[in-house]
Amino acid sequence: MKIISVREIRSVRRLSHHHNVRRSLGLLLVIALAGCSSPQQTGTATTTNTKGNTVKQLLDAAHSTSVEQRAPYLRDAAALSLQQNDIPQTERILQELDVLKLANRESAQRRVLHARLQLKQHQPDLALTTLQDRQFLQDLAQLPAREQIDVSLLRAQALLETRNYFGGAQELVFVDPLLNDSERHLNHQKIWRALLDIPPTEIDRYRSKTDNQQLRGWLELATIATRNSSDATRQTQLADWLRQWGSHPAAQDLPSDLAKLRNNRAAPPIASATTTVQPRQVALLLPLTGKLAAFGLAVRDGYMSAWYDNQKRGGHPAPVHFYDTDSSTDIVPLYQQAISEGASLVVGPLEKQQVAQLYQQNLPVPTLALNRFESNSPAAANLYQFSLAAEDETTQIADIAAQENHHSALIIVPEDEVKSRELQAFEQRWRQRGGSVGAIAGYRDQQNMSQTIRTALNIPRSEARAKELESIINRNIEFTPHRRQDIDMVFILAKPAQARVIKPLLDFYYASDLTVYATSRIYSGYPIPSLDRDIDKVRFTEMPFVVQTSELKQQVLSTQPQSKNYLRLYAMGIDSFNLGPRLLAKSSNDGAFAGQTGQLTITTENVLQRESLLAVMRSGSLQAIAITESPEASGPALQQQPGVMPQPITAEPAETDASGNDE
């Protein structure tokens, strides 16, 4: 009989805060009894030996026996078919299994197969519904111990794929003591990746509330990794953690990034701890009425949400005064009014023209302008410029594409943006990284996109060669056009409506193997899966606040549904609040700040540069990915020399116009 340690029993009991106590202790009891059982007692619901059979053999056996004895064969056939990734066949087998009258254990196994199929079909929400069915949870105790463990791992996968990172981490921690040694290392990696996807403020909140010691240890470790501290401080904190949590599973299997830190090897730069210097009073200079009111109010609401969150967690944020900039043709008098009324920190203005008016004024207090003004002259000493500049994203895309070993790009851009600042920023950085541009395809509207992309990919030239060959040999030939072979990636500048046309057209014109990059402009900022499927596999830059799920974001969307259209400005407001103490402490140049808009660094000219996450659309669902993750496909060998800039390509005039507005 397998001996269950006191530590394992305590571990499972502690997890009862998240899981049903009966389920947690029941699974442990099943494992204990399994050690006393004969092999037949711990197997599946049937003693029929189906190992080594093909799907066809299993189906033939099922159909040659009585209805009452058919279920085990169909179950094993479905499992094998699913393992072979034959989705249509698996669906047919499960439909046949669904109509049978099943015992509790067989019914539970059938539901597990349904959940696995739903995950294969990229439907994690449906898989969770399947695994949380009340009858299934009752039947779960009938399954062998190993199958119950696998259900927990399956549930964790579904939670993580729905971006419920904390729920997934909880599930993985729950099942960890029940895994064998080889499985636990992989499980620890999954726990760690899940925790690092949770915003630091959320980690702090979970850590303060959990009474599960094993989970708390993981959260304490994640706090060290995500906290804005210097490497030296983090090394000290890690040493303290190891002393306190020496018997914790993570102490014996320390995540690689922290293991490097412990061994005094180079770790990614993290911002130094900022002295908590709070402003005496804050002035928000924003357009609260007029045509820009929606943007100003979104920034204000984001700022105040961070203000209230800080207060709720025991902070003492400074009082905030609001100043409406809409009626001010000259922002300077309004700024001076805010200073005379006691502001020691100014956030705003939002309009570029108003930032220009403050650019060389004598600014007595730190001023965080929410736009960027370009000038050859130096700005005022206290002026910090924080914008969501598109150029930051296009420059980052050039870096990412080069890092992912691409060399020659096809650029697809609105015709009137061929000379835009963001495209020029991309081209400049792309040349610096040794890249070249095979063509620039300028589209005027959705009506002429097809011809523009077709021409840019040299499809007409391929077709002309085929017709020439037919005329030479004087007979028809079977022919598939070929796209140009001197490009290995595509970069598009487009709004959502246009992007949802461009990507299918690229696939249609034989360019589905090319990696496609874009900026956040292609995404509306909130999920519309039925439409977003049309930009599947496109890799684009996006804010952490938009990509990740947090309690604050969910609260915003539930209480202010209209805010979904302005989430990026909302994130800007949150970062504006969190940047204030850093500016007052004059610690703005000590490293990167992990913000809701991205990783923020401040240049010597007091301009905030922003590095976004890399995201990808998969089955209409937005997911953050690592920049080092291999693209979906790579292109052919290159022929064009780096730095050769072609002339833009334009299609023939369209007969009709089409709207390119966002949804």
C-alpha positions as CSV (number, residue, x, y, z in Angstrom):
1,M,0.0,0.0,0.0
2,K,1.3,3.5,-0.9
3,I,2.1,5.5,2.2
4,I,0.6,9.0,2.2
5,S,2.7,11.5,4.1
6,V,1.4,14.0,6.6
7,R,2.8,16.7,4.4
8,E,0.7,15.5,1.4
9,I,-2.5,15.3,3.5
10,R,-1.9,18.9,4.8
11,S,-1.1,20.1,1.3
12,V,-4.4,18.8,0.0
13,R,-6.3,20.1,3.0
14,R,-4.9,23.6,2.5
15,L,-6.2,23.6,-1.0
16,S,-9.8,23.1,0.2
17,H,-10.1,26.9,0.2
18,H,-10.2,26.8,-3.6
19,H,-11.5,23.3,-4.2
20,N,-14.3,21.3,-2.7
21,V,-13.0,19.5,0.4
22,R,-14.7,16.3,-0.6
23,R,-13.0,16.4,-4.0
24,S,-9.5,17.2,-2.6
25,L,-9.5,14.6,0.2
26,G,-11.4,12.2,-2.0
27,L,-8.7,12.2,-4.6
28,L,-6.1,11.6,-2.0
29,L,-8.1,8.7,-0.6
30,V,-8.4,7.2,-4.1
31,I,-4.6,7.3,-4.4
32,A,-4.2,5.6,-1.0
33,L,-6.7,2.9,-1.9
34,A,-5.1,2.4,-5.3
35,G,-1.9,1.4,-3.5
36,C,-3.9,-1.4,-1.8
37,S,-5.8,-2.5,-4.9
38,S,-5.1,-5.1,-7.5
39,P,-4.3,-4.0,-11.0
40,Q,-7.8,-4.8,-12.2
41,Q,-9.3,-2.5,-9.6
42,T,-7.3,0.5,-10.7
43,G,-7.9,0.1,-14.4
44,T,-10.6,1.6,-16.6
45,A,-14.2,0.6,-16.6
46,T,-13.7,-2.4,-18.7
47,T,-11.3,-5.3,-18.7
48,T,-11.4,-5.6,-22.5
49,N,-7.9,-5.4,-23.9
50,T,-7.9,-2.8,-26.6
51,K,-4.2,-1.7,-26.4
52,G,-2.5,-1.7,-29.8
53,N,-5.6,-1.6,-31.8
54,T,-6.3,0.9,-34.6
55,V,-9.3,3.2,-34.5
56,K,-10.9,1.1,-37.3
57,Q,-10.4,-2.1,-35.3
58,L,-11.9,-0.5,-32.2
59,L,-14.9,0.7,-34.2
60,D,-15.4,-2.6,-35.9
61,A,-15.3,-4.3,-32.4
62,A,-17.8,-1.8,-31.1
63,H,-20.2,-2.4,-34.0
64,S,-19.9,-6.2,-33.8
65,T,-21.0,-6.3,-30.1
66,S,-24.2,-5.5,-28.3
67,V,-25.2,-2.0,-27.5
68,E,-24.7,-2.6,-23.8
69,Q,-21.0,-3.6,-24.4
70,R,-20.2,-1.0,-27.0
71,A,-19.1,2.0,-24.8
72,P,-15.5,0.9,-23.9
73,Y,-14.6,0.4,-27.5
74,L,-16.1,3.7,-28.6
75,R,-14.4,5.5,-25.7
76,D,-11.0,4.1,-26.6
77,A,-11.5,4.7,-30.3
78,A,-12.4,8.4,-29.6
79,A,-9.3,8.7,-27.4
80,L,-7.0,7.3,-30.0
81,S,-8.6,9.4,-32.8
82,L,-8.2,12.5,-30.7
83,Q,-4.5,11.6,-30.0
84,Q,-4.1,11.4,-33.8
85,N,-5.7,14.8,-34.2
86,D,-8.5,13.6,-36.4
87,I,-11.1,16.0,-35.1
88,P,-14.0,15.2,-37.5
89,Q,-13.7,11.4,-36.8
90,T,-13.5,12.1,-33.0
91,E,-16.7,14.2,-33.2
92,R,-18.5,11.4,-35.0
93,I,-17.4,8.8,-32.4
94,L,-18.4,10.9,-29.5
95,Q,-21.8,11.6,-31.1
96,E,-22.3,7.8,-31.2
97,L,-21.1,7.5,-27.6
98,D,-23.4,10.3,-26.4
99,V,-26.6,8.3,-27.2
100,L,-25.6,5.3,-25.1
101,K,-26.7,4.8,-21.6
102,L,-23.5,4.9,-19.6
103,A,-22.5,4.1,-16.0
104,N,-21.1,6.9,-13.9
105,R,-17.5,6.1,-14.6
106,E,-18.0,5.8,-18.3
107,S,-20.1,9.0,-18.3
108,A,-17.2,10.9,-16.6
109,Q,-14.7,9.5,-19.1
110,R,-16.9,10.6,-22.0
111,R,-17.0,14.2,-20.6
112,V,-13.2,14.2,-20.3
113,L,-13.0,13.3,-24.0
114,H,-15.4,16.1,-24.8
115,A,-13.3,18.6,-22.8
116,R,-10.1,17.4,-24.6
117,L,-11.8,17.8,-28.0
118,Q,-13.0,21.3,-27.1
119,L,-9.5,22.3,-26.1
120,K,-8.2,20.9,-29.4
121,Q,-10.8,23.1,-31.1
122,H,-9.6,26.2,-29.2
123,Q,-12.8,26.3,-27.1
124,P,-11.4,26.5,-23.5
125,D,-14.6,28.2,-22.2
126,L,-16.7,25.2,-23.4
127,A,-14.1,22.8,-21.9
128,L,-14.4,24.5,-18.5
129,T,-18.2,24.2,-18.7
130,T,-17.8,20.5,-19.4
131,L,-15.4,20.0,-16.5
132,Q,-17.5,21.9,-14.1
133,D,-20.8,20.1,-14.8
134,R,-22.4,19.2,-11.5
135,Q,-23.1,15.5,-12.5
136,F,-19.5,15.2,-13.8
137,L,-18.1,16.4,-10.5
138,Q,-20.2,13.7,-8.7
139,D,-19.0,11.0,-11.1
140,L,-15.4,12.2,-10.9
141,A,-14.8,10.1,-7.8
142,Q,-15.5,6.9,-9.8
143,L,-12.5,7.5,-12.0
144,P,-9.1,5.9,-11.2
145,A,-6.6,8.2,-9.3
146,R,-4.5,8.9,-12.4
147,E,-7.5,9.9,-14.4
148,Q,-8.6,12.3,-11.7
149,I,-5.1,13.9,-11.7
150,D,-5.3,14.2,-15.5
151,V,-8.7,16.0,-15.1
152,S,-7.1,18.6,-12.8
153,L,-4.3,19.2,-15.3
154,L,-6.9,19.5,-18.1
155,R,-8.9,22.0,-16.0
156,A,-5.7,24.0,-15.4
157,Q,-5.0,24.1,-19.2
158,A,-8.5,25.4,-19.8
159,L,-8.2,28.1,-17.2
160,L,-4.9,29.3,-18.6
161,E,-6.2,29.3,-22.1
162,T,-9.1,31.5,-21.0
163,R,-6.4,33.8,-19.4
164,N,-7.5,33.0,-15.9
165,Y,-3.9,32.8,-14.9
166,F,-4.5,32.7,-11.1
167,G,-7.2,30.0,-11.4
168,G,-4.9,27.9,-13.5
169,A,-2.0,28.4,-11.1
170,Q,-4.2,27.3,-8.2
171,E,-5.2,24.2,-10.0
172,L,-1.6,23.3,-10.8
173,V,-0.5,23.9,-7.2
174,F,-3.4,21.7,-6.1
175,V,-2.3,18.7,-8.2
176,D,1.4,19.2,-7.7
177,P,2.0,16.9,-4.7
178,L,0.2,14.1,-6.5
179,L,2.5,14.1,-9.6
180,N,5.6,12.0,-10.0
181,D,9.0,13.7,-10.0
182,S,9.4,13.9,-13.8
183,E,6.0,15.6,-14.1
184,R,6.6,18.1,-11.3
185,H,9.4,19.9,-13.0
186,L,7.1,20.7,-16.0
187,N,4.3,21.5,-13.6
188,H,6.5,24.0,-11.8
189,Q,7.3,25.7,-15.1
190,K,3.6,26.0,-15.9
191,I,2.9,27.5,-12.4
192,W,5.7,30.1,-12.9
193,R,4.6,31.1,-16.4
194,A,1.0,31.5,-15.1
195,L,2.0,33.7,-12.2
196,L,4.2,35.9,-14.4
197,D,1.2,36.7,-16.6
198,I,-0.6,38.1,-13.6
199,P,-0.2,41.9,-13.1
200,P,2.0,42.7,-10.0
201,T,-0.8,44.5,-8.2
202,E,-3.0,41.4,-8.6
203,I,-0.2,39.2,-7.3
204,D,0.0,41.3,-4.1
205,R,-3.8,41.1,-3.6
206,Y,-3.9,37.3,-4.0
207,R,-0.9,36.9,-1.7
208,S,-2.5,38.9,1.0
209,K,-5.7,36.8,0.9
210,T,-4.6,33.2,0.4
211,D,-4.4,30.9,3.3
212,N,-2.8,28.1,1.2
213,Q,0.8,28.0,2.3
214,Q,2.2,26.3,-0.8
215,L,0.4,28.8,-3.1
216,R,1.5,31.7,-0.9
217,G,5.1,30.6,-1.3
218,W,4.8,30.7,-5.1
219,L,3.1,34.2,-4.9
220,E,5.9,35.5,-2.6
221,L,8.4,34.3,-5.1
222,A,6.5,35.9,-8.0
223,T,6.4,39.2,-6.0
224,I,10.2,39.2,-5.9
225,A,10.4,38.6,-9.7
226,T,7.9,41.3,-10.7
227,R,8.6,44.0,-8.1
228,N,10.3,47.2,-9.3
229,S,13.6,46.5,-7.4
230,S,17.2,46.6,-8.3
231,D,19.1,43.3,-8.9
232,A,20.9,43.7,-5.6
233,T,17.6,44.1,-3.7
234,R,16.1,41.2,-5.5
235,Q,19.0,39.0,-4.6
236,T,18.6,39.9,-1.0
237,Q,14.9,39.2,-1.1
238,L,15.5,35.9,-2.9
239,A,17.9,34.8,-0.2
240,D,15.3,35.7,2.5
241,W,12.7,33.7,0.6
242,L,14.9,30.7,0.4
243,R,15.6,30.8,4.2
244,Q,11.8,31.0,4.9
245,W,10.6,28.6,2.3
246,G,13.5,26.1,2.2
247,S,11.1,23.1,2.0
248,H,8.9,24.6,-0.7
249,P,8.8,22.8,-4.0
250,A,10.1,25.9,-5.8
251,A,13.1,26.0,-3.6
252,Q,14.3,22.7,-4.9
253,D,13.3,23.6,-8.5
254,L,13.9,27.3,-8.7
255,P,12.7,29.1,-11.9
256,S,15.6,29.7,-14.2
257,D,15.4,33.5,-14.2
258,L,15.7,33.5,-10.4
259,A,18.3,30.8,-10.4
260,K,20.5,33.0,-12.6
261,L,19.9,35.9,-10.2
262,R,20.9,33.7,-7.2
263,N,24.0,32.6,-9.0
264,N,25.0,36.3,-9.6
265,R,24.6,35.9,-13.4
266,A,23.2,38.6,-15.6
267,A,19.4,39.1,-15.3
268,P,17.1,41.4,-17.2
269,P,17.3,44.9,-16.0
270,I,14.5,45.8,-13.6
271,A,13.7,49.3,-12.4
272,S,15.3,50.4,-9.1
273,A,13.1,50.9,-6.2
274,T,11.6,54.3,-6.1
275,T,11.5,56.4,-3.0
276,T,7.8,56.9,-2.2
277,V,7.6,60.7,-2.6
278,Q,4.0,61.6,-2.8
279,P,2.8,64.9,-4.4
280,R,1.1,67.4,-2.2
281,Q,-1.6,67.9,-4.7
282,V,-2.1,66.8,-8.3
283,A,-3.6,68.8,-11.2
284,L,-5.2,66.9,-14.1
285,L,-5.3,69.1,-17.2
286,L,-7.6,67.2,-19.6
287,P,-10.3,67.9,-22.2
288,L,-13.4,67.1,-20.1
289,T,-15.9,68.6,-22.6
290,G,-15.9,69.2,-26.3
291,K,-14.8,66.9,-29.2
292,L,-12.0,65.3,-27.2
293,A,-14.0,64.7,-24.0
294,A,-14.2,60.9,-24.5
295,F,-10.4,60.7,-24.6
296,G,-9.9,63.0,-21.7
297,L,-12.5,61.3,-19.5
298,A,-10.9,57.9,-20.2
299,V,-7.5,59.1,-19.0
300,R,-9.2,60.7,-16.0
301,D,-11.1,57.5,-15.1
302,G,-7.9,55.4,-15.5
303,Y,-6.0,57.8,-13.2
304,M,-8.7,57.8,-10.6
305,S,-9.1,54.0,-10.7
306,A,-5.4,53.7,-9.8
307,W,-5.9,56.4,-7.2
308,Y,-8.7,54.5,-5.5
309,D,-6.9,51.2,-5.8
310,N,-3.9,52.7,-4.0
311,Q,-6.1,54.0,-1.3
312,K,-7.8,50.7,-0.8
313,R,-4.4,49.0,-0.3
314,G,-3.5,51.4,2.4
315,G,-1.8,54.2,0.5
316,H,-2.4,57.9,0.9
317,P,-2.7,59.3,-2.6
318,A,-2.7,63.1,-3.0
319,P,-5.9,65.1,-3.6
320,V,-6.6,65.6,-7.3
321,H,-8.0,68.8,-8.9
322,F,-9.4,68.7,-12.4
323,Y,-9.0,71.4,-15.1
324,D,-10.9,71.3,-18.3
325,T,-8.6,72.3,-21.2
326,D,-11.2,72.3,-23.9
327,S,-12.0,76.0,-23.6
328,S,-8.3,77.1,-23.4
329,T,-6.7,78.3,-26.6
330,D,-3.6,79.1,-24.5
331,I,-2.8,76.4,-21.9
332,V,-0.3,78.5,-20.0
333,P,-2.8,80.6,-17.9
334,L,-4.7,77.4,-16.9
335,Y,-1.4,75.7,-16.0
336,Q,-0.4,78.7,-13.8
337,Q,-3.8,78.6,-12.1
338,A,-3.2,75.0,-11.2
339,I,0.2,75.9,-9.7
340,S,-1.2,78.8,-7.8
341,E,-3.9,76.5,-6.3
342,G,-1.3,74.2,-4.8
343,A,-0.4,71.6,-7.5
344,S,3.0,70.0,-6.9
345,L,2.5,67.6,-9.9
346,V,0.7,68.3,-13.2
347,V,-0.6,65.6,-15.5
348,G,-1.5,66.8,-18.9
349,P,-2.3,68.4,-21.3
350,L,-3.4,65.8,-23.9
351,E,-3.4,67.9,-27.1
352,K,-0.1,68.2,-29.0
353,Q,-0.6,71.9,-29.6
354,Q,-1.0,72.6,-25.9
355,V,2.1,70.5,-25.1
356,A,3.9,72.7,-27.6
357,Q,2.8,75.8,-25.7
358,L,4.4,74.5,-22.5
359,Y,7.5,73.1,-24.2
360,Q,9.8,75.9,-23.2
361,Q,7.9,77.6,-20.4
362,N,9.3,77.8,-16.9
363,L,7.6,74.8,-15.3
364,P,8.1,75.0,-11.5
365,V,6.8,71.4,-10.8
366,P,7.2,68.0,-12.6
367,T,4.7,68.0,-15.5
368,L,3.7,64.8,-17.3
369,A,2.4,65.9,-20.7
370,L,0.3,63.2,-22.4
371,N,1.5,63.8,-25.9
372,R,4.8,64.4,-27.6
373,F,6.1,67.6,-29.3
374,E,9.1,67.2,-31.6
375,S,11.5,70.1,-31.7
376,N,15.2,70.7,-32.2
377,S,15.2,72.9,-29.1
378,P,15.5,71.3,-25.6
379,A,12.3,71.1,-23.6
380,A,11.7,72.7,-20.2
381,A,13.6,70.9,-17.4
382,N,10.4,69.7,-15.6
383,L,8.5,68.6,-18.8
384,Y,8.1,64.8,-19.2
385,Q,6.4,63.7,-22.4
386,F,4.3,60.5,-22.3
387,S,2.5,59.6,-25.5
388,L,1.0,56.5,-27.2
389,A,3.1,57.3,-30.3
390,A,2.6,54.9,-33.2
391,E,6.3,55.3,-34.1
392,D,7.3,53.5,-30.9
393,E,5.3,50.5,-32.1
394,T,6.5,50.4,-35.7
395,T,10.1,50.7,-34.4
396,Q,9.5,47.8,-32.1
397,I,8.0,45.7,-34.9
398,A,11.2,46.3,-36.9
399,D,13.3,45.0,-34.0
400,I,11.1,42.0,-33.4
401,A,11.0,41.0,-37.1
402,A,14.8,41.3,-37.2
403,Q,15.2,39.3,-34.0
404,E,12.9,36.6,-35.6
405,N,15.4,36.3,-38.5
406,H,13.4,38.1,-41.2
407,H,15.2,40.2,-43.8
408,S,12.9,41.5,-46.6
409,A,9.5,43.0,-46.1
410,L,6.4,43.7,-48.2
411,I,4.7,46.7,-46.6
412,I,1.0,47.2,-47.0
413,V,-0.2,50.7,-46.0
414,P,-2.9,53.2,-46.8
415,E,-2.0,55.2,-49.9
416,D,-2.1,58.5,-47.9
417,E,0.3,57.1,-45.3
418,V,3.2,56.0,-47.5
419,K,5.1,59.0,-46.1
420,S,3.7,58.8,-42.6
421,R,5.9,59.2,-39.5
422,E,5.2,55.7,-38.3
423,L,6.1,54.1,-41.6
424,Q,9.3,56.2,-41.8
425,A,10.2,55.1,-38.3
426,F,9.8,51.4,-39.3
427,E,11.9,51.9,-42.5
428,Q,14.6,53.7,-40.6
429,R,14.9,51.0,-37.9
430,W,14.5,48.2,-40.4
431,R,17.4,49.5,-42.5
432,Q,19.5,49.9,-39.3
433,R,18.8,46.2,-38.5
434,G,20.0,45.2,-42.0
435,G,16.5,44.7,-43.5
436,S,15.3,45.6,-46.9
437,V,11.8,46.3,-48.4
438,G,10.7,44.3,-51.4
439,A,7.7,46.5,-52.1
440,I,5.4,49.1,-50.6
441,A,1.8,48.4,-51.6
442,G,-0.4,51.5,-51.0
443,Y,-4.1,50.8,-50.9
444,R,-6.7,53.5,-51.3
445,D,-9.7,51.7,-49.8
446,Q,-11.1,48.2,-49.4
447,Q,-12.4,48.2,-53.0
448,N,-8.9,48.2,-54.5
449,M,-7.1,46.1,-51.9
450,S,-7.3,42.9,-53.9
451,Q,-5.7,44.4,-56.9
452,T,-3.0,46.2,-54.8
453,I,-2.0,43.0,-53.0
454,R,-2.2,40.9,-56.1
455,T,0.1,43.3,-57.9
456,A,2.5,43.6,-54.9
457,L,2.9,39.9,-54.8
458,N,3.7,39.7,-58.6
459,I,0.7,37.4,-59.3
460,P,0.0,39.1,-62.7
461,R,3.5,38.6,-63.8
462,S,3.3,34.9,-62.9
463,E,0.0,34.6,-64.8
464,A,1.5,36.4,-67.8
465,R,4.4,33.9,-67.9
466,A,1.9,31.0,-67.9
467,K,0.0,32.5,-70.8
468,E,3.2,33.1,-72.7
469,L,4.1,29.4,-72.2
470,E,0.7,28.4,-73.4
471,S,1.1,30.4,-76.6
472,I,4.5,28.9,-77.2
473,I,3.3,25.3,-76.9
474,N,-0.1,26.1,-78.4
475,R,-2.1,24.3,-75.8
476,N,-3.7,24.9,-72.3
477,I,-1.7,23.9,-69.2
478,E,-2.7,23.4,-65.6
479,F,-1.1,26.2,-63.7
480,T,-1.1,27.7,-60.2
481,P,0.3,31.2,-60.0
482,H,3.3,31.9,-57.7
483,R,4.0,34.9,-55.6
484,R,7.3,36.7,-55.5
485,Q,10.1,34.9,-53.6
486,D,12.2,37.9,-52.5
487,I,10.2,38.7,-49.3
488,D,9.9,36.7,-46.1
489,M,7.5,38.8,-44.1
490,V,4.7,41.3,-44.4
491,F,4.2,44.5,-42.4
492,I,0.7,46.1,-42.5
493,L,-0.6,49.4,-41.3
494,A,-4.4,49.1,-41.1
495,K,-7.4,49.6,-39.0
496,P,-9.4,46.5,-37.9
497,A,-11.8,46.6,-40.8
498,Q,-9.0,46.8,-43.4
499,A,-6.8,44.2,-41.7
500,R,-9.7,41.7,-41.7
501,V,-9.6,42.0,-45.5
502,I,-5.9,42.2,-46.0
503,K,-4.9,38.9,-44.2
504,P,-7.5,36.7,-46.1
505,L,-6.3,38.3,-49.4
506,L,-2.7,37.4,-48.5
507,D,-3.8,33.9,-47.9
508,F,-5.7,33.8,-51.1
509,Y,-2.8,35.1,-53.2
510,Y,-0.5,32.3,-52.0
511,A,1.2,34.2,-49.2
512,S,-0.2,32.3,-46.3
513,D,3.3,31.1,-45.4
514,L,4.6,34.6,-44.8
515,T,4.8,35.9,-41.3
516,V,2.6,39.0,-41.0
517,Y,3.3,41.8,-38.5
518,A,1.2,44.9,-37.6
519,T,0.8,47.4,-34.8
520,S,-2.1,47.6,-32.3
521,R,-4.0,49.6,-34.9
522,I,-5.4,46.4,-36.4
523,Y,-7.1,45.4,-33.1
524,S,-10.3,47.2,-31.8
525,G,-9.1,46.8,-28.2
526,Y,-11.8,44.3,-27.2
527,P,-12.6,40.8,-28.4
528,I,-14.9,40.2,-31.4
529,P,-14.0,36.6,-32.1
530,S,-16.3,36.2,-35.1
531,L,-14.5,39.0,-36.9
532,D,-11.0,38.7,-35.3
533,R,-10.6,35.2,-36.8
534,D,-9.9,37.0,-40.1
535,I,-6.6,38.3,-38.6
536,D,-5.5,34.9,-37.2
537,K,-1.7,34.4,-37.0
538,V,-1.0,38.2,-37.4
539,R,1.7,39.2,-34.8
540,F,1.2,42.7,-33.5
541,T,2.2,45.0,-30.6
542,E,-0.3,45.6,-27.9
543,M,-0.6,47.0,-24.3
544,P,-0.5,44.6,-21.3
545,F,-3.7,46.2,-20.1
546,V,-5.5,45.1,-23.3
547,V,-3.9,41.7,-23.6
548,Q,-4.0,40.6,-20.0
549,T,-6.9,39.9,-17.7
550,S,-7.0,41.7,-14.3
551,E,-9.5,42.4,-11.7
552,L,-9.2,46.1,-12.3
553,K,-9.9,45.7,-16.0
554,Q,-12.9,43.4,-15.4
555,Q,-14.3,45.9,-12.9
556,V,-13.9,48.7,-15.5
557,L,-15.7,46.7,-18.2
558,S,-18.5,45.7,-15.9
559,T,-19.2,49.1,-14.4
560,Q,-18.4,51.2,-17.5
561,P,-19.2,49.0,-20.6
562,Q,-18.6,52.0,-22.9
563,S,-14.9,52.1,-21.7
564,K,-14.1,49.1,-23.9
565,N,-13.5,51.6,-26.8
566,Y,-10.9,53.6,-24.8
567,L,-9.0,50.9,-22.8
568,R,-5.7,52.1,-24.1
569,L,-6.3,55.7,-22.8
570,Y,-7.6,54.2,-19.6
571,A,-4.2,52.3,-19.2
572,M,-2.5,55.6,-19.9
573,G,-4.3,57.2,-17.0
574,I,-3.3,54.3,-14.7
575,D,0.4,54.7,-15.7
576,S,0.2,58.4,-15.2
577,F,-0.8,57.9,-11.6
578,N,2.0,55.4,-11.0
579,L,4.7,57.5,-12.7
580,G,4.0,60.6,-10.5
581,P,6.1,59.5,-7.5
582,R,9.0,58.5,-9.7
583,L,9.1,62.0,-11.3
584,L,9.0,63.7,-8.0
585,A,11.8,61.4,-6.7
586,K,13.9,62.3,-9.7
587,S,14.4,58.5,-10.2
588,S,13.1,58.4,-13.7
589,N,16.3,57.2,-15.4
590,D,17.1,54.2,-13.1
591,G,15.5,51.6,-15.3
592,A,12.3,50.3,-16.9
593,F,8.9,50.7,-15.4
594,A,6.4,47.9,-16.0
595,G,3.3,49.8,-16.8
596,Q,-0.2,49.0,-18.1
597,T,0.7,50.6,-21.5
598,G,4.0,48.7,-21.7
599,Q,7.5,48.7,-20.5
600,L,8.4,52.4,-20.0
601,T,11.8,54.0,-20.0
602,I,12.6,57.7,-19.8
603,T,15.3,59.1,-22.1
604,T,17.8,61.8,-21.1
605,E,15.4,64.2,-22.9
606,N,12.6,63.2,-20.5
607,V,10.6,61.4,-23.2
608,L,8.9,58.2,-22.2
609,Q,9.6,55.4,-24.6
610,R,7.1,52.5,-24.6
611,E,7.7,48.8,-25.4
612,S,4.6,46.8,-25.9
613,L,3.8,43.1,-25.6
614,L,3.9,41.0,-28.7
615,A,0.5,39.4,-29.3
616,V,-1.0,37.1,-31.8
617,M,-4.6,36.3,-32.8
618,R,-5.4,32.6,-32.6
619,S,-8.9,31.4,-33.6
620,G,-10.2,34.9,-32.9
621,S,-8.7,35.0,-29.4
622,L,-5.9,37.4,-28.4
623,Q,-2.8,35.9,-26.8
624,A,0.5,37.4,-25.6
625,I,3.5,35.5,-26.9
626,A,7.2,35.7,-26.3
627,I,9.3,37.6,-28.9
628,T,11.6,34.6,-29.2
629,E,8.7,32.3,-30.0
630,S,9.1,31.1,-33.6
631,P,6.7,32.7,-36.1
632,E,4.0,30.6,-37.7
633,A,6.1,30.3,-40.8
634,S,9.3,31.6,-42.3
635,G,9.8,32.7,-45.9
636,P,12.2,31.6,-48.7
637,A,15.8,32.5,-49.3
638,L,16.3,36.2,-50.1
639,Q,17.6,37.8,-53.2
640,Q,17.3,41.6,-52.7
641,Q,20.2,43.5,-51.0
642,P,19.6,45.2,-47.7
643,G,18.8,48.9,-47.8
644,V,17.3,49.0,-51.3
645,M,14.1,51.0,-51.0
646,P,11.6,50.4,-53.8
647,Q,8.9,52.7,-55.2
648,P,5.4,52.4,-53.8
649,I,3.0,50.2,-55.7
650,T,-0.5,51.5,-56.3
651,A,-3.4,49.6,-58.0
652,E,-5.7,50.8,-60.7
653,P,-8.4,53.3,-59.6
654,A,-11.4,51.7,-58.0
655,E,-14.8,52.3,-59.4
656,T,-16.4,52.7,-56.0
657,D,-15.3,53.9,-52.6
658,A,-15.7,52.0,-49.3
659,S,-15.6,53.0,-45.7
660,G,-12.7,52.0,-43.7
661,N,-14.0,52.9,-40.3
662,D,-13.5,50.9,-37.1
663,E,-16.3,48.9,-35.7
